[in-house]
Amino acid sequence: MELIGLPLDLTPQGVRMEGNGHLAITWQADGHRTRYAAASLRAHCYSDRARAERRSRPLLWDANTFDAFLSHDYPDVGANREDRLNTLRSLRDYGFMVLRGVPTEHSEIERVADLFGFIRRTHYGRIFDLISTPEQRILAQTSHVIRPHNDELFRDPPPGVLIMHCLVPSPDGGGTSVLVDGFDAANRLRATDPDAFVLLARVPIPHRRYLVDTVDDVALSAKWRSVELDDDGEVTAVRINERTMAPLDVPHDRVEAVYRALQLLLALVYHPDASIRFRLDAGDAVVFDNHRVLDARTGSNGERHIRQCHVDREEVYSRLRALEHRLRGRSEGWSWVRPG
């Protein structure tokens, strides 16, 4: 029977446990009989305790968390499903991980992306080269310092999981990669200034990219709350980038409060104690969840060459759940993941 046809006062007429552990129910309305496996009922129990146990929560981190940060050998990840599962779990739990031993051919990033999902095409193309160029259109095409940010918030949806493959590191030792856990920063803001946290979880911030000229025809615009919460109040996304922010669209009496809240969150993500730093050498690739992790870099001499692409978040986490099912016979808790 379809849900629309079920009576709202549906009541069991008889309930019994069968020998195989199934629960058998005869329904009063029409005498229909249904059977439920005990394991299925337990897996979908509505109690607060059972729902909490099913949740897989992100592991928060800052500059002091890792003795040795999360790296995986690319040949092993490509050849072994257990290694691939561990890679995807690192991405789930921490929001990032690094692949070592990736060949430095230009096209290799496409094979890296195939491990996680399908490359999403944008006006940059399928692959974007992060390299200093005299024809600079955006900050990524310079050798300047870039502050921590979430990428391309002017898109709807924003990029999900980003992949950056290093072909040539900066010979002067610059271009150090910087990552920040946005979930950790948001929770710190909630602890220190709950009102600012609530405001950023309620007010959408506009982001824009306008490159309308003889070279490009791009006029992208979107609005995102800087902090996104699930129904239980847990942080599920952080989206902040002051370089792409457009003028606010809020009642005049909230403008100052919103800017103050943004400043507080930016102060947390810009603080040195929030970030981990590491050098991407030739053959390294960093993979991170753009709805959680903010990326940045130090300045360099301009000879660093990174190739970048991104894949949709839903596909990445679908592959994780499918691998868990194949290798473990189940899909572990993922209620906190809400693809943007």
Residue pairs with C-beta under 8 A, 6 or more apart in sequence:
1 32
7 29
10 27
10 28
10 29
11 27
11 28
11 29
12 25
12 26
12 27
12 28
13 26
13 27
13 28
13 31
14 25
14 26
15 23
15 24
15 25
15 26
16 23
16 24
17 23
17 24
18 24
18 35
21 37
21 38
22 35
22 36
22 37
22 38
23 35
23 36
23 38
23 41
24 33
24 34
24 35
25 33
25 34
25 35
25 36
26 32
26 33
27 33
27 34
42 50
43 54
45 51
51 335
53 333
54 333
54 335
55 234
55 333
55 335
55 336
56 92
56 93
56 332
56 333
56 334
56 335
56 336
56 337
57 234
57 336
58 92
58 93
58 94
58 95
58 183
58 292
58 336
59 93
59 94
60 181
60 183
60 184
60 187
61 94
61 181
61 184
61 276
62 181
62 184
62 273
62 274
62 275
62 276
63 272
63 273
63 274
63 275
63 276
64 273
65 276
66 276
69 98
69 276
69 278
70 90
70 94
70 96
70 97
70 98
71 97
71 98
71 99
71 100
72 83
72 86
72 87
72 90
72 97
72 98
72 99
72 100
73 83
73 99
73 100
73 101
74 99
74 100
74 101
74 102
74 112
74 285
75 101
76 83
77 83
77 84
77 87
77 99
77 115
78 84
78 111
78 115
81 323
81 326
81 327
82 327
84 115
84 323
85 320
85 323
85 324
85 327
87 97
87 99
87 115
88 116
88 316
88 317
88 319
88 320
88 323
89 320
90 96
90 97
91 97
91 161
91 287
91 288
91 289
91 316
91 320
92 317
92 320
92 334
92 337
94 181
95 181
95 183
95 288
95 289
95 292
95 293
96 179
96 286
96 287
96 288
96 289
96 293
97 286
97 287
97 288
98 278
98 280
98 284
98 285
98 286
98 287
99 112
99 284
99 285
99 286
99 287
100 283
100 284
101 283
102 108
102 112
102 165
102 283
102 284
102 285
103 283
104 166
104 167
104 282
104 283
106 167
106 307
108 165
109 127
109 163
109 165
109 285
109 307
109 308
109 309
110 119
110 126
110 127
110 309
112 163
112 165
112 285
112 287
113 119
113 163
113 309
113 311
116 161
116 163
116 287
116 311
116 315
116 316
116 319
117 160
117 161
117 311
117 312
117 315
117 316
117 319
118 311
118 312
118 315
119 126
119 127
119 309
119 310
119 311
120 159
120 160
120 309
120 310
120 311
120 312
122 128
122 152
122 155
123 216
123 218
126 309
127 307
127 308
127 309
128 140
128 307
128 308
128 309
129 305
129 306
129 307
129 308
130 140
130 141
130 164
130 304
130 305
130 306
130 307
130 308
131 141
131 304
131 305
131 306
132 141
132 142
132 143
132 300
132 302
132 303
132 304
133 141
135 141
136 142
137 211
137 215
137 216
139 146
139 243
140 146
142 302
143 174
143 175
143 299
143 300
143 301
143 302
143 304
144 299
145 296
145 297
145 298
145 299
146 296
146 297
147 242
147 243
147 270
147 296
148 178
148 179
148 180
148 269
148 270
148 274
148 275
148 294
148 295
148 296
149 240
149 241
149 242
149 243
149 244
149 294
149 295
149 296
150 158
150 182
150 238
150 239
150 240
150 241
150 290
150 291
150 294
151 158
151 159
151 162
151 241
151 290
151 295
151 310
152 158
152 159
152 209
152 244
152 290
153 207
153 222
153 224
153 239
153 240
153 241
153 244
154 207
154 208
154 209
154 220
154 221
154 222
154 244
155 220
155 222
156 222
157 339
157 340
158 222
158 224
158 239
158 290
158 291
158 340
159 290
159 310
160 289
160 290
160 291
160 310
160 311
160 312
160 313
160 314
160 315
160 316
160 339
160 340
161 287
161 288
161 289
161 290
161 310
161 311
161 312
161 313
161 316
162 287
162 288
162 290
162 295
162 308
162 309
162 310
163 285
163 286
163 287
163 308
163 309
163 310
163 311
164 177
164 280
164 285
164 286
164 287
164 295
164 306
164 307
164 308
165 284
165 285
165 306
165 307
165 308
166 280
166 281
166 282
166 283
166 284
166 285
166 304
166 305
166 306
167 282
167 305
167 306
167 307
168 282
168 303
168 304
168 305
169 175
169 279
169 280
169 281
169 282
169 304
170 300
170 301
170 302
170 303
170 304
171 301
171 303
172 300
172 301
172 303
173 279
174 298
174 299
174 300
174 301
174 304
175 279
175 280
175 297
175 298
175 299
175 300
175 304
176 277
176 278
176 279
176 297
176 298
177 277
177 278
177 279
177 280
177 286
177 295
177 296
177 297
178 275
178 276
178 277
178 295
178 296
178 297
178 298
179 275
179 276
179 286
179 288
179 293
179 294
179 295
179 296
180 269
180 274
180 275
180 276
180 293
180 294
180 295
180 296
181 274
181 292
181 293
182 237
182 238
182 240
182 269
182 292
182 293
182 294
183 235
183 238
183 292
184 274
185 238
185 265
185 268
185 269
185 274
186 197
186 200
186 227
186 235
186 238
186 265
187 235
188 268
189 196
189 197
189 200
189 227
189 264
189 265
189 268
190 197
192 264
193 261
193 264
195 261
196 257
196 260
196 261
196 264
196 265
197 227
197 261
199 254
199 257
199 258
199 261
200 225
200 226
200 227
200 258
200 261
200 262
200 265
201 225
201 226
201 227
201 228
201 229
202 225
203 225
203 226
203 250
203 254
203 258
204 223
204 224
204 225
204 249
205 223
205 224
205 225
205 226
205 239
205 240
205 245
205 248
205 258
205 262
206 221
206 222
206 223
206 245
206 246
206 247
206 248
206 249
207 221
207 222
207 223
207 224
207 241
207 244
207 245
207 246
208 219
208 220
208 221
208 244
208 246
209 218
209 219
209 220
209 244
210 218
210 219
210 220
211 217
211 218
211 219
212 218
212 219
221 246
223 249
224 239
225 239
226 238
226 239
226 240
226 261
226 262
226 265
227 235
227 237
227 238
227 265
228 235
228 236
228 237
228 238
228 239
228 291
228 338
228 340
229 235
229 236
230 236
230 335
230 336
230 338
234 336
236 291
236 336
236 337
236 338
237 291
237 292
237 338
237 340
238 291
238 292
238 294
239 291
239 340
240 262
240 265
240 266
240 269
240 294
242 262
242 266
248 255
248 258
248 259
250 258
268 274
269 294
275 296
277 298
280 286
280 306
286 295
288 295
289 313
290 310
290 313
291 313
291 339
291 340
312 339
313 337
313 339
313 340
314 339
317 334
317 337
317 339
320 334
321 331
321 332
321 334
322 331
324 330
324 331
324 332
325 331
